[in-house]
Amino acid sequence: MTTSFLTYLEAKRTVDDSALDRRVLEQFTNALSNRDGPVRLVELGVGVGAMLSRLIEWDVLPPRVSYRGVDIDSSCIVRARERVPKRLESAGYTVGAPRSVGNETVEDGVPKATSFVATWAPSSDDETATEIEITLEVADAFALEDDADAVIAAALLDIVDLESTLAAIESLLAPGGLCYAPITYDGSTAFTPRDSLDASIEAQYHHHMDEVRPAGGSRAGSALLESVADRPWSLLAAGSGDWVVSPVDGGYPHRERAVVSHVLETMADALAAVPSSDLPEESRLPAEKRRRWFERRHAELEAERLGYVAHNVDVVTRVP
Ligand SMILES: C[S@@+](CC[C@H](N)C(=O)[O-])C[C@H]1O[C@@H](n2cnc3c(N)ncnc32)[C@H](O)[C@@H]1O
């Protein structure tokens, strides 16, 4: 994966921080705290470990957790192995030395799985000691076995085949296990200032997600809600995890400009891969007009005046 993708994953952490539906997250963490004994979590598509660090920093996990974070992309796991310990140390955790789990390596000799323990010691009697064993692993979500109390899939279900991923998630869960799937894209990408070509650009972007990309879809969030309703799963909570990036006082907060820049690049690549003849008449756009739309958007980004809003769905469910 490119450096810019890793930069994007790191930069989107604060966008997700604001976006995550707190009621859905609270339902998830409350249900988790009712599980017996040390809690086993599996995160699919863990990226650079942003959700893992967040849940620990926000102190919403039970006191004893074993957390298995998996990503198919080894560069994400390498970056997560660097970043997560640093973040946890900044949050006051003592982080043990990492050790390889087994001897298997992937490309460039990167260990397939490494593990470390993060502990937090209370300073008063009314606080609880925390111990989290974290394993970061290069693996395909579809080739795993586990018996987890919960599976987390953040910003993943819109880029994979939904039905087979839900089946894989079910197979990873212990009876009564939870699935927390926040930031699942659902059919709306908007920019400010508005532009007369936006609707056509968005339609082409969605067409790429639905018809050209090998998996995923532009209405994955709604499809997820439908799919959960069709299964014997209980929906515990659903809400919106919308991304809103906007310049504040003439500049982007944190590193959020990189998020918008990456979205524009992704859209440009997507649109370039859609043959115009594939599109309904009303969405077709001469290449020159499309090029100028991107030029305008990049100029607005440079001038720190481009805003970006995307609609996502957050869901927490329980299997029987
Ligand atoms: C949009 S990113 C989201 C990363 C992270 N969950 C976050 O929200 O920051 C999707 C991640 O899923 C990973 N991924 C895609 N397909 C996968 C698969 N079959 N197994 C494991 N990871 C996968 C990608 O490598 C990428 O890191």
PDBQT file of the ligand as one rigid body, heavy atoms in Angstrom, charges set to zero:
ROOT
HETATM    1  C1  LIG A 401     -10.687   1.860   4.729  1.00  0.00    +0.000 C 
HETATM    2  S1  LIG A 401      -9.476   0.963   5.572  1.00  0.00    +0.000 S 
HETATM    3  C2  LIG A 401     -10.014   1.130   7.257  1.00  0.00    +0.000 C 
HETATM    4  C3  LIG A 401      -8.933   0.831   8.253  1.00  0.00    +0.000 C 
HETATM    5  C4  LIG A 401      -9.352   0.998   9.707  1.00  0.00    +0.000 C 
HETATM    6  N1  LIG A 401     -10.412   0.076  10.054  1.00  0.00    +0.000 N 
HETATM    7  C5  LIG A 401      -9.760   2.412   9.961  1.00  0.00    +0.000 C 
HETATM    8  O1  LIG A 401     -10.967   2.667  10.059  1.00  0.00    +0.000 OA
HETATM    9  O2  LIG A 401      -8.889   3.284  10.058  1.00  0.00    +0.000 OA
HETATM   10  C6  LIG A 401      -9.853  -0.737   5.235  1.00  0.00    +0.000 C 
HETATM   11  C7  LIG A 401      -8.794  -1.680   5.722  1.00  0.00    +0.000 C 
HETATM   12  O3  LIG A 401      -9.235  -3.010   5.507  1.00  0.00    +0.000 OA
HETATM   13  C8  LIG A 401      -8.151  -3.792   5.055  1.00  0.00    +0.000 C 
HETATM   14  N2  LIG A 401      -8.685  -4.982   4.355  1.00  0.00    +0.000 N 
HETATM   15  C9  LIG A 401      -9.335  -5.011   3.174  1.00  0.00    +0.000 A 
HETATM   16  N3  LIG A 401      -9.684  -6.281   2.865  1.00  0.00    +0.000 NA
HETATM   17  C10 LIG A 401      -9.258  -7.068   3.885  1.00  0.00    +0.000 A 
HETATM   18  C11 LIG A 401      -9.303  -8.458   4.141  1.00  0.00    +0.000 A 
HETATM   19  N4  LIG A 401      -9.878  -9.308   3.270  1.00  0.00    +0.000 N 
HETATM   20  N5  LIG A 401      -8.756  -8.924   5.280  1.00  0.00    +0.000 NA
HETATM   21  C12 LIG A 401      -8.164  -8.074   6.166  1.00  0.00    +0.000 A 
HETATM   22  N6  LIG A 401      -8.085  -6.735   5.966  1.00  0.00    +0.000 NA
HETATM   23  C13 LIG A 401      -8.624  -6.235   4.851  1.00  0.00    +0.000 A 
HETATM   24  C14 LIG A 401      -7.351  -2.831   4.180  1.00  0.00    +0.000 C 
HETATM   25  O4  LIG A 401      -6.012  -3.254   4.009  1.00  0.00    +0.000 OA
HETATM   26  C15 LIG A 401      -7.473  -1.540   4.976  1.00  0.00    +0.000 C 
HETATM   27  O5  LIG A 401      -6.421  -1.389   5.903  1.00  0.00    +0.000 OA
ENDROOT
TORSDOF 0
